[in-house]
């Protein structure tokens, strides 16, 4: 390993897990604080479907995101069993990115007992809370039918009964601690990196002086060793297994353990690695009545599974959006236990108090998962058929001797020796045995459940024999994944490892903030507890540095899935208070401050800053957003720049549109970003026109190379945007309820990002698989999903043409193409790029970008300067044949200069292209239907194809011309057209396009200056004051709009049509220059003058005159008959050429940004 140059931070957080991210995010609330997070795993949990998709959580066990610790569960000399690895999260978010979501608080009595270890600031009344609901009527009936209670509020400190669960799932996506560190530019990360030692100055060997944590040695993924110095504190949040390991490797630990490995003591701390606690669980499985569980949906391929995947991809709802555990029970079984002498004796020895719940705490948490969970049943194969119920009995206060974590070796890369030491006290076996019997009686005999419960799996449980049940408990017991206690909270070093402020005894500048400090295991899932510890710990750190205090701190409003209960959080200095109020008992505070929405999806986000603050906020992480983020970060290194992205990955259009055949119709070489010369030299394009997958890989590579993802908050869709007059900022609220405040924001939402569906009667009645091309299921198996099925595709635009061509190559039974309007199309002529060709292309990049900057559309093609009607027919035909044989848009953009403004010239060229179609399609009637009659070639954007017209020569492909026989309605089995024909279908694909250009803005509720809405309809009173009335945009240079200060648009309305990356780079450059002007002059905000907007809009309209394209209904002229209010043409794109557009932008800048009005920062409150 080579030593890298030293780094220095105010705080170094070791471990980007559940607690570590909370602490880092809280410390970074002050923008002057520099924080480093060292994380051993990957840094992109929001891009990993197994992590983000709730119902796929069980797939994470033993994956690359799992530490997969080898662990001794039962340590008995006369007993041995084979163990599967113990799961802990090895990815940003730690175990909050891998856990099973359930959020529970536990009992007051248990947490009050912490006072013995941490003093009066570690009791129930000092902690946080939350709640909500959702599961099955049959289970509730069975529970209450046996005389047991259902309690909805188990968050008041008294935990008992059956209750619905809160899950850390919102909008169908996992919520993890990674949200704390999203969008904070003063946090740096070292991913795939391991802290191997904490260095100290001074030690117990030095005249009793406290050891000062001074630096951390880190080995990164390339095996480079770096020393990171810390000016304030090291926060150790590596988790219950890694935290004690790193302490011992750093010289803090039991004397015998340090001596055993020849480690020099820094602090002798006998409790390091000791007192390992965990909940032993006993999972078992029943068969359910078919159709009651989720196995047939989630575990087996087929229609049910495919429909669930499609539903999740489209709306993040359905079974895949569920954390699966919707109801849990918290029973006590005193009467059962009292039957046994072993228990009675233990109770007597405990002062006649129940050892499992001395303050009335529940004995068990019992989980009901309506499917087979192989994460808990790894002993047994997944059943090949049927639906199943996994029941998990979790012993909440085990009596067995505590386990330990010790070193196996001094190699920091090796796992430690972990011993959970279950059942060293056999009273735990008795309790689990009786807990299983107790719950099984309810399930097998209770009203409701007894009607749907079937046999045990894989063989009958020996419920009648104590001896055999005891053996079963020993054999099947597993971890509840709730380990804690290996660096426990304590009043002094003789009792534990950290003090009441979480500082390591005997050290300064070193705290432990994670589950290791828990002194008594909570009688619940520990996720909530760890968040609480992290929040309290962060406040403890922050109060030590009053010069860095944030003057105002408020908790986020956390709203979960219950429709009858909401939670509010109120600011109390640096602490948090949360209240639960039922809708029919709302307080006056709620009536005055909270607006209740009908929320349906389970959600939890722990208390964090109400607002994320930015200097520049970018909306969208597609091509535009990535370009903007890179350039703004480079141009303004001290600014807080962030991105909000609705999807769970970068890519925008190229992430969402994964339909078969998706491919860029712009030459790959000109689709690359020009601003990174190293990237141009290292990236190799495979094809002259790249597939969707390759374009997405390119964008992902750019983000990885420049570490852009750290500033992107995924799964975040903006819901509202408000201009705040009092401090000249924009305040955004996303669908998660999180607020984002920024001085400037840049819309990179994409002009083709909002899909539309046609207004067809009964469209919702179709019972087969149905999806829009832009919502194509990620894991759809084309061969299996379409084989021998009747496929219908509605739409023959660009996406339709590519989809139809690809689907026709599959072994489908039939393919029916429902053509709404015929579209021109021309051959793409894609070819692979060889390594030798790529080397030459790299040398040619400068000339290529120069060429694109000089063409009217920034593509690699421009018109022949001659006019069609001024050359001979032979010359016309020669050019047409020449460009028809060329790849890409040469057919469209390389023809004669008068083709698109002279009807006669356009008619001649259209006839030529029509002859090409007729030559390729065997049936003359079909060919005639495929040739457009309502517009000439090139007056709409021309889709490019690879064998599209030949598809109609296949015997199983049928063209349905909807101009002749419109769709009358959709049935459960297919489509009925007006000629009375029923087209039976198994799969229906909507290639019906997008609400283009302004459509993305419709998804946000905008209010600009004076409360003006951005969009509105003249049909409504509210819409009369809209900035863009009736979908008619009014802009200046296509980048700014009146009454929308500090808003800038990339690829916005009134910008030129053309090659997207080239157009994007220019727009980002102009916006960067304008931001620099604001920065240099201390301007608070900028907006265009009314005169400039009117002048530019008039110019845009004037440029459109004479162009045949502006006489045609298309998305480029603002028409989409599937969208209300978009039935009349408007000028949505700048019809002047890109060269002229760039000249006008440069002219505005040279004239001191003519057309824009500025306000000084002195009149505004700073962020």
N, C-alpha and C positions, 0 to 999 in steps of 0.2 A: 504494500500500500504506500502511496505517496502522500506526503503532508501538503494539504492545500493552505492557502493564505488564511490567516486568522480573521474571524468575523466577530462583530460585537453588537449586542442587543441589550435593551433595558431588561426585558424578561425573556427567558427561554423556557418554553413549555415542552416537556418531554412526554409525548403521547398526544395525538390528535383524536382522542376517543370521546366517550360520552362526557367526561368531566373536563378534559383538557381543552376542548373547543369552547366550552362555556367560559372557562377562565380566560382563554386568549381573546375571545370576542368581547368579554366585559372589560378587560384591561385595554383593549384597543378602542374603546369608546372615546378615549382622548386621542385625537389624531397625531399628537406629538410623540406618543409612546411607540417605541419600536418593539415588536414582539416576533419571536421566531417559534414556530411549531415544528417539532421533529416527529415525524410519523413514519413508522416502519412499513406501512402498507401503501397502497395506491391512494391517489388524491382525487379520484373522480367517481365517488359513489353515486352521484346523480346521473351518471351515464351507464350504469350497470343494471340491466333489466332485472336480474335476479334480486338486486337490492331494492330497486325502486318499486317493483311490482309486489304488493303485499303477499299475495297468495303463493309466491315463489320463494318465500323466505326459507322454507325447509331445504331448498336446493343448495343453500349456502354452506351447509355443514360439510367440513372437510374439503372446501373449495380453496382457491388461492387467496380468498379474502378471510380465511379462518386460520388462526394460529395453530389450531388442531393439536392442543397439548396432550401429550401422553400422561395419563393421570392414574394414580392408584385410588380406586374408589373404596374398596373393602380390604382392609389390612388385617387378615387373620391367618395365623400359621396353619390352620387346618382347612383352609378354604382358598380356592383360586378361581379366577374367572378371566376371560378375555375381554379387554376393554376397547371401545372405540374412542377416538380422540375427543378431547373436551374442547368445545367450540368457544372461541373468543374472537372478536372482530379485529382483523388486520387490514384496515382501510380507514380513510378519513371518516370520523364518526364512531370508530371503534365498534363496540358491541351494540351501540344504538343504530348502527347500519346493518346489523345481522339479527337482532333480537326478534322476539315474536310479539312486539308492539304493546302488550298490555301495560296500562298505567294505573298503579294502585299505590295508596299511601300507607296503609298499615294502621296499627292500633296505637292509641295514645299511651297505654301502659308500657308498651315495648320501647317507644322512643323516650318516654320519661326516664326509663332506666339508664339511658345514656348519660344522665347527669352525673352518675357515679364516676364516669370516665372523663367527661368534658366540662363539667360545671353547668351552671344554670343557663348558659347560652346554647346548650345542646339539649333542649327539651321540646316536647310536642308543640308548645305554644310559639316557638320561635321558627317553625318550619312553614313551608309552602303547601299549597294543595291544588287539586283539579278533579273533573268527573264527566260522565255521559253513558250511553246505552246501546243495546241491540242484540237479540238472538231468536229463540224458538218458543212457540206457544206450548208445544208438547212438554218441553222440559219444565216450564213454569207450572203447568198443571200437575205434573208428577211430583214436583217439589211441594207445592201447597197442598196437594191431595194427601200427602203423608203427614200433614200437620206442621210443616216447616214454613218459615216466612220468606218473603221476597222483600229486600230492602234496596231502595234506589240510592239513598245517600249513605255510603259507607266511608265518607270522607270526613266525618266529624270526630274520628278517633275511636268509634265503636264499630268494629267490623264483625258482622254476623249475618248469615243468611245467603240467599241467592241474589245475585245482582248482575246487571248489564255492565259491559266493559267500556272503558275508554281505551282507544287504541292510538298509537302514534302514527296515524294515517290521516292524511288530508288530501282531498281531491283525488282519492284513489292512488296516492303515492306516499311512500314512506317518508316520515319526517324524522330526521336525525339531528344530532348536535352539530352537524356540518353547517346548519343554517346560521349558527352563531358567528362563524368566521367568513361567511359569504359577503362580498362587497366591501371588505375592510382592507384598504390598500396599505395600511401600516402593519399588517401581519404578513410575514414571509413564511414559506414552508420548505422543509426538506423532506420529500417523500422517498419511500423505499430506503430510508436511512435509519440507522440504529445508534442510539446513544450508548456508548460502551463504558463510560466512566464520568463521574463528576469529580472535578479537581477542587481541592480545598487549599486555602491558605491558613495555616495553624491547625492544631489538633489537640486532643486530650494529652498527647505526649509533650505539648509545648506549654508548660507552666499553667495548665488549667484553662488556657484561652479557648474560646469557642472557635470551632472550625468554620471558616467563611467559604461558602460555595462561590467559586470565582469563575469557573469555566466548565464547559462540557465537551468531551471528546465524542465525535460523531463519525461513523463510517457510512458513506452513502452507497447507493446502488452500484456504483462503479468501483467499489472497494477503496475509494479515496478516504483518507482520514483527515478530518478537519477539527480544529479547536475553536470553539465558539465562546467568546468571553461574554460575561453578563455583568451589567453595571448595577442592577437592582436585585433581582431574585431568580432563582431556578425553581420552577414549579414542576414537581414530579407527578405526572398523571399517566404513568405507563400501564396501569392496571394491576389487579390484585396478584398476578403472577410475576410480571416483569418489574414492578416497583421494588419489591424486596430483593429481587435478583440484582438490580442495578445498585441498590444501596450497599449490598454486601460486596459487590465488585469494586465499589468506590471506598470501601473500608468502614462501612457502618453496618454493624450486625453483631450477632452473638459471638462472644470471645472464642468459643470452641469452633464455630463455623468458620470464622476468619482464620484461625490457626490451622484448621484441617486443610485449607487450600493455600496456606502460605501467604495470606493477604495482610498487609500492614494495617493495623487498626487506626482509624481516624477517630471514631466514636464507638465505644463498646455499648451496644444497645441490644439487650438480650431478647427483646420481643420482636425484632425484625424477622419476618417470615413465619412467625408463630401465629397461633389462634386462627388458622384458616377455617372459615365457616362456609356452609352451603346448605341448601335445602335438598335432601334426598327426595326423589319422586318415584312413584310406581305407576307406569303407564300400562294400560291394558285396552283391549279392543273388542267391541261387539259388532256383529253384523246388524245393519239396519234394513228396514223395508226398502225395496228398490225405489229410487227416486227421491228419498228423503235426504240423503247425504250429498256430498259434493264430489265423490270419487269419479262418477261417470262424467263429470264436467272437467275436473282439474287433473286427473291422473291418467286419463285414457284418450287417445286420439279419436276423432270422430266429429260429427256435426255439433254436438253439445259443446265440445272443447273449442272447436273453431269459432263457433258463435260467441263464446265467452271471450276468446282472444280478440275477435273483431270488436266486440263491445268495449273491451278495455282500451284497445288502440284508439277507438273513435271518441270515447267519452270518459275514460278512466273510471268506469263504473262496472258493476256486476261482480261475480264471484272472485275474479282476479284482483279486484280492488279491496277485498276484505282481508283483514288480519286473521280471519277464520275463527278466532276465539271470541265469541260474542257474549257468552254468559259464564260466570264463575260462581262457585259456592264457597262459603266460609263457615263450615259447621264446627260444632263441638260435639264430642261423643262421650261425655262424662259417664253416662250410665253403662255404656259398653265397657269402658276401661275399668270401671269399678268392679267388674266381675272378676278381675284377675289380681291375685295376690301380689304379683310383681309390681303392678301399678300402685296398688294401695300402699305398699311399703315405701315406694318412691315418693308418694304424696305425703306420707307421714314424716319422712325424713326432710321434706321441704317445708316444714312448719304447717302441715296440713293444707298446703296450697298446691293446686294442680301444677306440676312441673312444666307441662306443655302450654299453659296459659294462665299464669298466676293472677293476672288482673282481668280475667274474663276474655282474653284474646282467643280467636278461633284456633282450633287444632290443625286444620287443613285449609289449603286452597285446592279446590277441585275444579279442573278445567274440562270443558266439553268441546271437542273439535270434531265437527261432523264429516270426517274423512279419515282415511288411514294416514298416519304421520310417520314416515319412515325415519325421520330425525329422532323419534323417541322409540321406534320399534325396529332398530337396525338388526336385531336378532333374527327377524322374520322377513320373508319375501313380501313384496307388495301383492295383495290379492289380485288375481287376474280379472275378477268380475265383482259386481255388487257394490253396494254403498256401505260405509262403515263408520263407526263412532269411536274415536280415541278418547278415553277417559284417563286423566292424569291426576293422581292423588299426591299432593305436595305437602310434606310434613314441615310445618312452619317454625317449630322451635325444637329442633332435634337435641337430644340429651347426650349424644356421643361425644367422646373426647375430641378436642379440636385437632384439626389437621395442621399441615405445615407446608412451607415452600423453602427449599434449600438448594444449594448449588449441586449440579452434577459435575461441573467442570468450570474452570475460570474462563473458558472461551465464551465471550458474550453472545456468540451466535447460537450457542447450544441452549436447548430448553432446560429449565430447572427441574429439580425433583419435586413433584407435587403429590401430596398424599391427603386426600379428603377425609380419610379415616371414618367412613360411614360404619355404623352399627358396632362401634366399640362398646357402646351401651345398648344391650339387646332390647331395652325398653322401646327403642325406635322401631325395631322390627315388629313388636307387638302392636304399636300404634298404627303403623302403615297397614299391617294385616287387617286390623279392625276397621280402619278407614276405608279399605277396599270393600269389605263386606257391607259396611254401612251404605255406601253410595250405590253398590250393586243392587241392594234390596230396593232402594228407591227407583232405580232405573228399570228393574225387572218386574216390579210389582206396582209401580205408581201409575195412576190413571193417565192416559195419554202416551206415556213412554212404553208401557208394557205392550201396547198395540203395534209398536214399530221396532222394538228390540228383538233381535234374533239370537243366534248362537255366539259363543266366544270364538276368538281367533287367536292362534291357529288351532288350539285344542281347548277342551273344557277346563276352566279354572277349578282347582281342588278346594272349593270354598268350605267344605265340611271338615277338613282336617287342619288343625293348628300346625302340626309339624310340616305338612306339605306346603301350606301357605307361607310359613316362615322361610322355607327353602325358596319358594317362588319370589318372595320379597328380596332375598339375597341375590337371586339370579337376575332379576329384571330391574332392580332399582338403578336409577341413573341420576345424573346431576340435574338440578333445576336451573342450571346456568346462572346461579346467583352467588358466586364466590365473593368473599369479602373478609376483612379483618386482619390482613397480614402486616399492617403498619398502624396498629389501632390507636385511636384517640386515647389520651390519658392525662392524668393530673401531673404525673412526673415520669421520668425515664424508668423507674422501677415498675411502673404499671403498663407502659406502652411506648410508642415510638414518637407520636406528635402531641403537642400541647393543644389547648383549647382554641388557639389561633392557627392550628394545623402546621405550626413550625416544628421541624425536627428537633427533638431534645438534643442539646449540645452543639447545635449548628446555628449559624445565621445565614440569611439569604437563601434558605432552602425550606420549601414547604412541600407537603404531600397533599394533593387534592384529588382523590379518586376513591373507589370503593375499598381500598386498603385500610382506610382510617375507621371504618365502621366497627364499633366495639361490640355491639350486640346485633345479631342478624335481624333485620325487619321481618315481620310476619306478613310479607307480601313480596311481589316482584320488586327488585331493588332499583329499577330504572329511575323512578321518581326520586328516591332517596339520593341517588348519585347526582342528579340535577340539583337537588337542594344543597348538597354538600358543595358542589361547584359554585353555585350562586353565593352561598355564605362565604366560601373561601375567597372568591373574587372580591367581595366587599371587604373582607379582612385585609387583603393585600392593598386595595385601593385606599383604605383609610390611613395606611402607613405613609402615604405620599400625598399630603394635603395640597401640595402645589399642583398636583395633576388632577384634582377632583373635577368631575363634571358637575356643573352647578345645578342641573336639573336632570332627574332620572325617573323614568316611568316604565312600568312593566307593560308588555304587550297585552292587548285584550285577547284572551284565549277562549275560543268558542268551539265546543265539541258538537257531536252529532245529535244530542238530544233536542227534540223540538219543544220540550216543556221546561227546559232549564238552560240557563246561560250563565257563563262566568264572567265577572269583570275583574280587572286588576287595577289598583289605584296606586299612585306614586306615594311612597313614604320614605323620602330621602333615598338611601341606597337599598332599602329593604322592600319587601313586597307583601301586600295584603290582598287576598282574593276572596270574593264572596259568591255564594251560590243563591240564586233567586228563582223561584218558580214563577211562571208567567202569570198565574192568577194571584200572586202575592208580590208584585213588583214594588220595589221601594220608590220613593220620590226621586232618589238619586238616579235610579235607572230611567225613570220617566223623563228626567231632565237631560240625561247624558247618553243613553244607549238606544239605538234603533235596532229592533229585533228583526232578523231575517229568518226565513224558513230554511235552515241548514239541514242537509240530509246525510252528509258524509262524515264519518268519524275523523276527528282531528285533534292533534295535540302539538303545540309548539311551546316549549318551556318559556318562562318569563325572560324576555330579552328586551333590548331597547325598543321602544315603540317605533322609532324612526332609524332607518339606515340613512346616513348622510353622505352626499356626494357633491363634488364640484361639477362633474359631468356624468349624466346617467344615459346609457344607451338602451333602447328598447329593441331587443331582437339580436340573436347571435347567429345569423346567417352570414352570407358573404359580406354584406354591408356592415353588420355589427362587429364581425371579427376584424375587418379592415379598420373601422373606426377605433376600436379598442386598442389595437396595436399602435396606431398613429397618435392617438391622444396620449397614451401612456408615454410614448417616446418624446412627444412634443412638450408635455406638461408633467414631468416626473414627480413633482411634489403635490399634484392634484389627486383627489380621490375620484377615480374613474371606475365605474361599474357597469355591468350589463344585466338586465333582467330578460330571461328567456323562458318562454312558456313550455318548451319541450324539455326532455331530459338529456339533451345532447346539443352540440353545436350543429350547424349545417343549414338551418332554415328550410328552404324549399328542398334542398338535397338530403335533408334528414326525413322529412315527412313524406315526400313523394317517392316511395320505394316500390311502386307498381312494376310489374314485369315489362321489360323493354325500355325502362326509363333511361334516357341518355341525353346528354347535352347536345344541342345542335349548333353550338359555337365551337370553333376549333379549340381543342384542349390547350394548345400552346398559348392562345390569346386569352384563355380563361384563368391563367395564373396571375397571382399578385406580382407586381413589378418591383415592389419596394424592398425585397430581401434577395440580394444577389446570391447569397449562399444557398438559399432555398431553391432558387432557380437551377443552381448547379447540382443540387443533390436529388431533386425530385425527378422521377422518370414517368412520363405518361405512357400508358400502355396502348392507347388507341388515339387516332386522330380526332375522334369525337368520344369522349369518355362516358362510361356508364355512371349511373347514379352512385353506385357503391364506390367507384374510384374517385369521383368528385368529393364525396363525403370523407373518404380516407384522406384526401388532400387537405381539406379544411381541418380535420382532426389533427393532422400532422403539423399544420401551421400553429394550431393552438398549443400542441404539446411542445413544439420547439421553442416557443416564446412564453410558455407558462401562462397562457391567457386565461385558462379555465379558473384560475384562482380568483379572478375578478368577475366571474359570471355566476349568477344565481339562477339555477335551472328550476324547472317546474314552477315557474313564477309568472302568472299571467296578470297583467295590469287590469284592474277593474275600473278605477276612477282616477282622474287627474284634475287637480285644482291649482290654479294660479293664486298664490298667496300675496296679496297686495302689501301686507304689512312688512314683509321682509324680502320681497321680490324673489321668491323661490317657487318651484313647482313641488307639490305634495302628491305623490302617487300612493294608492292603496291597491295591493294585489289581492287575488282571490283567497289567499291564506290569511288575510286580515293584517298583513304586515305593511307598515308605512315606509316610504322612501322619499326623502327630501333632497332636492338638488337645485343648484343654481341654473345649470343649463341641461337640456336634454335633447337627444338626437333620436329621431324615429328611424329605425332600421327594420321596420316591421314587414317589409316586403310588399311588392305590388301584386303578387299572386300567392297570397297566404291564407285567404279565407275561402274555403270551398263552398259551392252552392249546389243545391239539389233542385231539380225541376218541380214545378207545382203540378204534380200528377195526382189525380184522385186515388185515394186508398193506398198511397205509396207505402204506408206503414203496415199493411196487411200481409205483405210478402213474408212467407215463413222459411224460405231458404236462406242461404248466406247472401248478405248484401253489404257492399261497402263502396265508398267513394275512392277513386284512384289515389287521392292524397291521404287516405287513411288505410292504406293497404296493410293487412296484418303483418307484423314483423316476421313472424316465424311460419308464415304460410308456405306449405309444401305444395309447389305447383303441380308436381306429378300426382301426388295423392289427393290434393284438394280439388283438382279439376278432372281427374281421370274419369272417363265414361259418364260425364255429367253434361247437362244442358246449360250452356252459358249464354247469358244475355249481356250485352254492353250497350248502354245508352250514351251516345255522344261520339262524334268523329272529329274532334279537334286534335290538338297536338298530343295530349295524353291518351285520347281514345285511339288514335292511329298507332301509337307505340304499343299500347296494351293489346289491341286487337291482333296486331302482328305477332306478338309474343304468345298470346293465348292460342292462336291458331296452330302453333307448333306443338301444343300439348295434345295428348290422346283424349280429347274431349268428344263427347257423343255428338254434340252440335254446338255451333256458335251463331247466335242471332245478333246482328248488328242493327241497332235502332238508330238510324241516321236522322237527326233533327234537321240539320242543314248540311248540304254537301260542302266540303272544303277542298280547296286546292292543296296539293301536296307534291313534293318533288324528291328525287332520290338524294339520300344523305351521302352515300358512297364512303362509308367508314372503312379505314384500313388500320391494321396494327402498326405500331411504331417500333422499329427494331432498335437495339442498343446503339448501333452505328448511326442511325438516323437521329436518335435523341441527342447524341453528342454534337451533331451538326446543328440541330435546333438550338441547343444551348448557346452556341456561338452566334446564332442569328437572332437571339432574343432582343437585343437593342434595336435592330432594324425593324423587327416585328412590332414592337411597342411604338416606335416612331411612325410606322405605317398606320396603325390603328388610330393614333392621335390626329392623323391628317384626313381620315375618311369621314363622310357625313354621319355615319352610324357607329363609328369605332370598331366595326368589323373589318376583316381582312379583304373586303371587296368594295368596289365602288363602280358606279355606272360608267358605261362607255359614253364619252361626251357627244357622240353622234346622235341624231334623232332617227327614229324608225322610219319616218315618212320621207326622209331625205336621202335614203340609200336604196339601192336596188333590192328587189325581192331575194336575189341570190345572196347578197351581202347580209341581209337580215337573217336568212336561214343559216348561213355559215356561223354567225355569232351565236345564234340560239343553240345550234347543235354543239358548239364549242363549250358554252357555259353549262349546258345540260349535262355534259360529260364530266364537269368539274365537281369536286366535293363541296358540301356546305351550302352557304347562302349565295353562291355565285349565280345560281339560277334566278334568284330573286333580286339581288342587288347589283349584279354585273351586267344587266341588260341595257338597252338604249335609254338615254337620259329623259326621253319624253314618255316613257311607258306608263308612268303613274300620274301624269297630269293631262294626258290626251286620250280621250275615249277611243278614238280610232286606233291609235298605237297600242293601247291596252287590249283592244279586241283582237288585233292581229296576233299578239303574243299569247293571249288566252287560247286562241284557236290552235296555236302550235302545241301548247301544253295539253290541251284536250286530246289532240291526236296521239300524244304519247300515252295517255290513259287508255284510249280505245285500243291501242296496239297491245296493251298489257292485260286487258280484261277480256276474256273469251266471249262472254254473253253481252251482246250489244245493248240490251235493255239495262242490264246492271251497270255497264260502263256509262250509259247516258245518265243514270240516276246518280252516279258518283261525280259527275261533272257539274260544278256549280253553275246556277243560272242567274243568281241574284247579285253576283259581284264578279269582277274580273280578277285574273291572277295577280297576286301581289298587293291587292288593295286591303287585304287583311294580312296579319302576320302569317307567313307560309310555314306550315309544319314540314319537317323533313322525315322521310321514311326509308325503310329498308325492306322492300318486298311487300308493302301494304296492299297494293292493287292486285297482286297475284293471289292474295288470300282469298279473293272472291271467286277464284277458279277451283277452290276446294269444294267437293260435293257436300261436306257437312257444314259449310258456311252459308248463311242466308242474310241477304240485305233486306231490311224492312225500311222502306222510304216513308218517313213520318210526314213528309209534305203531302204525300198521296193518302196515307192512312194513319192519321194521328193516333197516339195512345189514348184510349178511352178510359182505362182504369187498370190498376194493379190488383191481382188476386193473390191468394195465399200460395198459388202454384205457378204464377207467371204474369203475363201481360196480355190484355185484350185490346186490339186495335179497332178502329172505327169500321173496318171492313168486316167485322164479326169474327175475325180469326183470334184464336187463343194460342199464344206462344208459351208453351209450358217450359219452365226454367227451374234449375236447381240452384244456380248462382246468378246474382244480378249485380253487375258492376256499373257504377255511375261515373262516367268520364265526362262530367257536366260542367267542368271548369270552375272559375273562381269569381268572387266579387272583387274585380281587379282595381288596382291603383288606390282607390279610397276605401276599399272594403275593410282593410285591416283597422282603419280608424273607427269603424262602426262598433268594434268590440269593446271600446273604452268610452266611459261617460266623461266627456271633456267639459271643463269650464275654464275659459280664458279670462282676460281682463273684464272687469265689471260683470262677471258671472256669465259671460256669453258662451253658449254651446258652440262647439266647432261645427257640428253637423245638425241639420234640422230640416223639417219639411214645411213648406208654406201652407200645408193643410192644417197645421196645428198652431195654436197661439204661442206655445213655447218655442216652436221652430222658427218663428218669424225673425227672431234676433240672431239666428245662426250665422256664423262666419262663412260657412259654405252651405248655402241654401240649396236644397233639392239636388244634392250631390254634384253641385257645380263648383269646383275648386277655384279659389282666387288666391294667387300667391305672388311673391316676388322671387324671380329666378328659380321658382319651383322648390325653394329651400326654406322659405319663411312665409308666415301668414299674419295678417293684421290681428291684433288683440290676442296673439299667442306669443308673448315675449319669450325670448331665450329658447324657443323651439326651432329646431332645424330638422330638415328631412333629407334623407338619402334615397334616391329613386322615388321621390315624391311626385305628385301631379305637377305637370308643366315642366318637368325635366325632359330632356330628349330621350327618345327611344333609341336603344342601341345595345352594344356588347356590354353586359352587366358589369363585370369587374372593371373594365376601363372607365365606364361611367361612374361607378362607385368611387374609384380612386380619385377622380377629379372632384367629385362632390365632397369627399372627406377632406381633401386638400383645401378647398375653399372654406369649409366650415372651420378647419383648424386655423387658417389664417384669420378668420373672423374672431374666433375665441382668443387668439393671441392679441388681437387689437383690443378686445375687451379687457384682457389681463393687463396689458401695458398701460391702459388709460384708466384703470379702476372703474370700468363701467359696470353698473349693477345689472342692467339688462339692455337688450337690443330688440327692436322689432321694425318691420318695414313701415314706411309711411303709406297712408291711404293712396296718395298720388302714385307712388311707385308700384303698388299692387295693381291699381287700375291700369297704369301704363303697360306693365308687363303682361297682364291678362289680355289686354287689347292686342298687344303684339303677338301673343300666342294664337289668338283667334285669327288675326290677319294672316299669319303664316300658314294657317290651315286651309285658307281659301285657295281653290284651284287644285288641291290634292284630291284625287279620286278616293283615297282612303277615308277622307272625312265625309264622304257621301254614303258610307256603308255603316250599318249597325255592327259594332264589334266592341270588345272590351277596350280597344284603343280609342274609341270615341265615346266611352262612358256608358255604353248600353249593355245591360244584362237583364233580360226579361224575367229572370228568376228572382230578381231583387226589387223590392218595392221602391219606387221612385227613380229607377234607372231605365225607364222605357224611352226616354227622350235623349237625343245625342247632345253631348257636351264635349268641349275640347279638353281632353284629359292629359294628352302628351304634347310636348313641344314639337311641332312639325318642321321647324327650322333645323338646319343641320348642327351637329355637335361642335363643329369648328366655330360657327357663329355664336353658339351658346357660350363656349369657353371665352370667346373674345368679349362678350358682354359681361361675364363674371369678372374678368380681368379689368375691364373698364370701370366697373363699380369700385373695385379695390383701389385702383390707381387714383380715383377721385375721392379718396377718403371714405370709401364705402357709401357711395351715393345711393340714395333710395332707402337708407336705413337710419333710424333715429336711436340715439343712445341716452341712457340715464346714468349719472355718476353713482359710484358705490357708496359715497358718503351719505346718500339719502336712504340707504338700505341697511337693515340689520344683517350682520354676517351669519353664516351658518353656525 
